[in-house]
Amino acid sequence: MSLELPVLYQDERMVAVQKPSGMLVHRSPIARDARVFALQTLRNQLGRHVYPVHRLDRPTSGLLLFALDPEMAQALGEEFTAHRVHKRYLAVVRGVGPEQDLLDYGLREEDGSRPKAEMPELEAWTAVRRLDSVELPVRIDRYPQVRYSLMEARPWTGRRHQIRRHLARRGYPIIGDAKHGKGAHNRFFRERLDSPRLLLAAVGMTVWHPEQARTLQLDAPLADDMQALFARFGWQGHAPAARVAWHAERPAALLSPGHDR
């Protein structure tokens, strides 16, 4: 694993990087085997303290934002708490996913501190949309062909493994998800398509920049392995390019489904 993280955006107050699959954001008691962390890697890379303002699951790749001072960390944290940060993910799932849906299954926390059944169920919402699909002439289950979909996911809440759990609960588990996915399909991608990882990537974020007093829109490219898989499936047109854009308007707070109805 590279000891340098690709920088997507940087100024004196914040930095956005591309995290590879398999790297933890910071040390965690539920992953004691980890030796490399995004926080420490970026601190060494920049030669200064960095402050994480959100997280990505260990197997998830993509856009990760850090503040460069405590005041900016607090300001950005308030934007996340107020649900004014808009995030976009791409996922490859089993089956032909829904054209558009709002997944609102409540989720229990999975922090390892006590059995999940003892944890309270928390509200969680994820908007999903099918961007493309593919059918392969391969028998994995009982059918002579298999279908996979490219899904866009926009989470409103930030529960642990939220997108993975929501899509699996809906019947479309993400490929490479060892905990919530399907082993036969994960093996097919690992052994036949050279894709052994979780196929979930954080590819976009829109966030208010408190110092600039304008909105920063960031798009992150896919990692090389996902780029290759998209090319194989004919999904190149959905692969984002690195982009930085500014907008004058502040992002509106994402409304819960209860507010929308």
C-alpha positions as CSV (number, residue, x, y, z in Angstrom):
1,M,0.0,0.0,0.0
2,S,1.3,3.4,-0.9
3,L,2.5,5.6,1.9
4,E,1.2,8.7,0.2
5,L,-2.4,9.6,-0.3
6,P,-3.5,11.4,-3.5
7,V,-4.5,14.9,-2.7
8,L,-7.7,16.1,-4.4
9,Y,-7.9,19.5,-2.8
10,Q,-5.8,21.5,-0.3
11,D,-5.8,25.0,1.2
12,E,-4.6,26.4,4.5
13,R,-7.6,25.1,6.4
14,M,-8.6,21.8,4.9
15,V,-7.4,18.9,2.7
16,A,-9.3,16.2,0.8
17,V,-7.6,13.0,-0.2
18,Q,-8.4,9.7,-1.9
19,K,-8.3,6.8,0.6
20,P,-7.6,3.4,-0.7
21,S,-9.7,0.4,0.1
22,G,-8.3,-1.5,3.1
23,M,-7.0,1.6,5.0
24,L,-8.6,2.7,8.3
25,V,-9.1,6.4,8.9
26,H,-7.7,6.1,12.4
27,R,-6.9,3.5,15.0
28,S,-9.9,1.5,16.2
29,P,-10.3,-1.2,18.9
30,I,-12.4,-3.3,16.5
31,A,-9.5,-3.5,13.9
32,R,-6.5,-4.3,16.0
33,D,-4.7,-5.9,13.1
34,A,-4.4,-2.6,11.2
35,R,-1.0,-1.0,10.9
36,V,-1.5,1.8,8.4
37,F,-4.0,4.7,9.0
38,A,-5.1,7.6,6.8
39,L,-4.7,10.1,9.6
40,Q,-1.1,9.2,10.4
41,T,-0.2,8.8,6.7
42,L,-1.5,12.2,5.8
43,R,0.1,13.8,8.9
44,N,3.5,12.5,7.9
45,Q,2.9,13.4,4.3
46,L,2.0,17.0,5.0
47,G,4.3,17.5,8.1
48,R,1.5,18.9,10.2
49,H,-1.5,17.8,12.3
50,V,-4.7,16.9,10.5
51,Y,-8.2,16.5,12.0
52,P,-10.7,14.0,10.5
53,V,-14.2,15.4,10.2
54,H,-16.0,12.3,9.0
55,R,-15.1,8.6,8.3
56,L,-15.1,6.0,5.6
57,D,-15.3,2.3,6.4
58,R,-12.0,0.4,6.1
59,P,-12.9,-1.4,2.8
60,T,-14.5,1.7,1.2
61,S,-12.3,3.8,-1.1
62,G,-12.6,7.4,-2.1
63,L,-13.0,11.0,-0.9
64,L,-11.9,11.7,2.7
65,L,-11.9,15.2,4.1
66,F,-9.6,16.5,6.9
67,A,-9.4,19.9,8.7
68,L,-6.0,21.4,9.2
69,D,-6.7,23.1,12.5
70,P,-9.1,22.6,15.5
71,E,-11.3,25.6,14.6
72,M,-12.0,24.3,11.1
73,A,-12.6,20.8,12.4
74,Q,-15.3,22.2,14.7
75,A,-16.8,24.3,11.9
76,L,-16.9,21.4,9.4
77,G,-18.2,19.1,12.1
78,E,-21.2,21.5,12.6
79,E,-21.9,21.2,8.9
80,F,-22.0,17.4,9.1
81,T,-24.2,17.5,12.2
82,A,-26.6,19.9,10.5
83,H,-26.8,17.5,7.5
84,R,-25.6,20.2,5.1
85,V,-22.8,18.1,3.6
86,H,-24.0,16.2,0.6
87,K,-22.1,12.9,-0.1
88,R,-22.3,10.6,-3.2
89,Y,-21.2,7.0,-3.5
90,L,-21.0,4.4,-6.2
91,A,-21.6,0.7,-5.5
92,V,-21.6,-2.4,-7.6
93,V,-24.4,-4.7,-6.4
94,R,-25.8,-8.1,-7.1
95,G,-29.0,-8.1,-9.2
96,V,-30.8,-5.4,-11.0
97,G,-31.2,-2.7,-8.4
98,P,-34.2,-0.4,-8.1
99,E,-34.4,2.5,-10.6
100,Q,-34.8,4.8,-7.7
101,D,-35.7,4.3,-4.0
102,L,-35.4,5.7,-0.5
103,L,-34.1,3.1,2.0
104,D,-35.2,4.0,5.5
105,Y,-34.6,0.8,7.5
106,G,-33.6,1.6,11.1
107,L,-30.1,0.3,12.0
108,R,-28.5,-0.8,15.3
109,E,-25.0,0.5,15.9
110,E,-22.1,-1.9,15.4
111,D,-19.3,-0.5,17.5
112,G,-18.2,-3.7,19.2
113,S,-18.8,-2.4,22.7
114,R,-21.8,-4.7,23.3
115,P,-23.9,-7.2,21.4
116,K,-25.8,-5.5,18.5
117,A,-29.1,-6.8,19.8
118,E,-28.7,-4.7,22.9
119,M,-28.0,-1.5,20.9
120,P,-30.9,0.9,20.2
121,E,-32.2,1.1,16.7
122,L,-31.4,4.4,15.1
123,E,-33.1,6.1,12.2
124,A,-31.2,5.9,8.9
125,W,-32.0,7.0,5.3
126,T,-30.2,6.4,2.0
127,A,-31.4,7.5,-1.4
128,V,-30.3,5.1,-4.1
129,R,-30.6,5.2,-7.9
130,R,-29.6,2.6,-10.6
131,L,-27.2,4.1,-13.1
132,D,-26.5,0.9,-15.2
133,S,-26.6,-2.9,-15.2
134,V,-24.9,-5.8,-16.9
135,E,-25.8,-9.4,-17.5
136,L,-23.1,-12.1,-17.7
137,P,-23.5,-15.6,-19.1
138,V,-22.2,-17.3,-15.9
139,R,-24.0,-19.7,-13.6
140,I,-23.4,-18.9,-10.0
141,D,-26.8,-19.5,-8.3
142,R,-29.5,-21.5,-10.0
143,Y,-29.8,-19.3,-13.1
144,P,-27.6,-19.6,-16.3
145,Q,-26.7,-15.9,-16.1
146,V,-26.0,-13.3,-13.4
147,R,-26.9,-9.6,-13.3
148,Y,-25.1,-6.8,-11.5
149,S,-26.0,-3.1,-11.2
150,L,-24.1,0.1,-10.7
151,M,-25.9,2.1,-7.9
152,E,-25.6,5.6,-6.8
153,A,-26.1,6.1,-3.0
154,R,-26.6,9.4,-1.2
155,P,-26.8,8.9,2.6
156,W,-28.7,11.3,4.8
157,T,-27.5,9.8,8.0
158,G,-24.1,8.3,8.8
159,R,-24.6,5.0,10.6
160,R,-21.8,2.4,10.5
161,H,-21.9,0.4,7.3
162,Q,-25.1,2.2,6.4
163,I,-25.0,1.9,2.6
164,R,-23.8,-1.7,2.8
165,R,-26.5,-2.7,5.3
166,H,-29.3,-0.8,3.5
167,L,-28.6,-2.3,0.1
168,A,-28.2,-5.8,1.5
169,R,-31.5,-5.4,3.4
170,R,-33.2,-4.3,0.2
171,G,-31.9,-7.5,-1.5
172,Y,-29.0,-6.0,-3.5
173,P,-25.8,-6.6,-1.5
174,I,-22.6,-4.8,-2.5
175,I,-20.0,-7.1,-4.2
176,G,-17.0,-7.8,-2.0
177,D,-19.0,-7.2,1.3
178,A,-17.8,-10.2,3.4
179,K,-20.2,-9.4,6.2
180,H,-23.4,-8.4,4.5
181,G,-22.9,-9.8,1.0
182,K,-23.0,-13.1,-0.8
183,G,-19.9,-15.3,-0.8
184,A,-20.4,-17.0,-4.2
185,H,-20.6,-13.7,-6.0
186,N,-17.7,-12.2,-4.0
187,R,-15.6,-15.3,-5.0
188,F,-16.6,-14.9,-8.7
189,F,-15.4,-11.3,-8.7
190,R,-12.2,-12.1,-6.8
191,E,-11.2,-15.2,-8.8
192,R,-12.6,-14.4,-12.3
193,L,-12.7,-10.6,-12.4
194,D,-9.6,-9.8,-10.3
195,S,-11.7,-7.7,-8.0
196,P,-11.2,-8.9,-4.3
197,R,-12.4,-5.7,-2.6
198,L,-15.6,-4.1,-1.5
199,L,-17.0,-2.3,-4.6
200,L,-18.1,0.9,-2.8
201,A,-16.4,4.3,-3.4
202,A,-17.0,7.8,-2.1
203,V,-16.9,9.9,-5.2
204,G,-18.5,13.2,-4.4
205,M,-18.9,15.8,-1.6
206,T,-20.5,19.2,-1.4
207,V,-19.6,21.2,1.7
208,W,-19.7,24.8,2.9
209,H,-16.2,26.3,3.3
210,P,-16.5,28.5,6.4
211,E,-13.5,30.7,5.6
212,Q,-14.2,31.1,1.9
213,A,-17.9,31.7,2.6
214,R,-18.9,29.6,-0.4
215,T,-19.6,26.0,-1.3
216,L,-16.9,23.6,-2.3
217,Q,-17.9,20.7,-4.6
218,L,-15.4,17.9,-4.9
219,D,-15.5,14.9,-7.2
220,A,-13.0,12.0,-6.8
221,P,-12.0,9.5,-9.5
222,L,-12.3,5.8,-8.9
223,A,-9.3,3.7,-7.9
224,D,-7.6,1.9,-10.8
225,D,-9.2,-1.5,-10.0
226,M,-12.7,-0.1,-10.1
227,Q,-11.8,1.9,-13.3
228,A,-10.8,-1.4,-14.9
229,L,-14.0,-3.1,-13.8
230,F,-16.1,-0.3,-15.2
231,A,-14.3,-0.5,-18.5
232,R,-15.0,-4.3,-18.6
233,F,-18.7,-3.7,-18.0
234,G,-19.1,-0.8,-20.3
235,W,-19.7,1.7,-17.5
236,Q,-16.9,4.1,-18.3
237,G,-19.4,7.0,-18.8
238,H,-20.3,6.7,-15.1
239,A,-16.7,6.9,-13.8
240,P,-16.2,10.4,-12.3
241,A,-13.2,12.5,-13.0
242,A,-11.3,14.6,-10.3
243,R,-13.0,18.0,-10.1
244,V,-13.0,21.0,-7.9
245,A,-15.8,23.6,-8.3
246,W,-17.1,26.5,-6.3
247,H,-20.7,27.8,-5.8
248,A,-22.0,30.9,-4.1
249,E,-25.0,29.2,-2.5
250,R,-24.7,27.4,0.8
251,P,-25.9,23.7,0.6
252,A,-29.4,23.2,1.9
253,A,-29.9,20.9,4.8
254,L,-30.8,17.4,3.7
255,L,-34.4,16.8,4.9
256,S,-35.4,13.5,6.5
257,P,-38.1,11.6,4.7
258,G,-40.5,12.6,7.5
259,H,-40.0,16.2,6.6
260,D,-40.4,15.5,2.9
261,R,-43.9,13.9,3.3
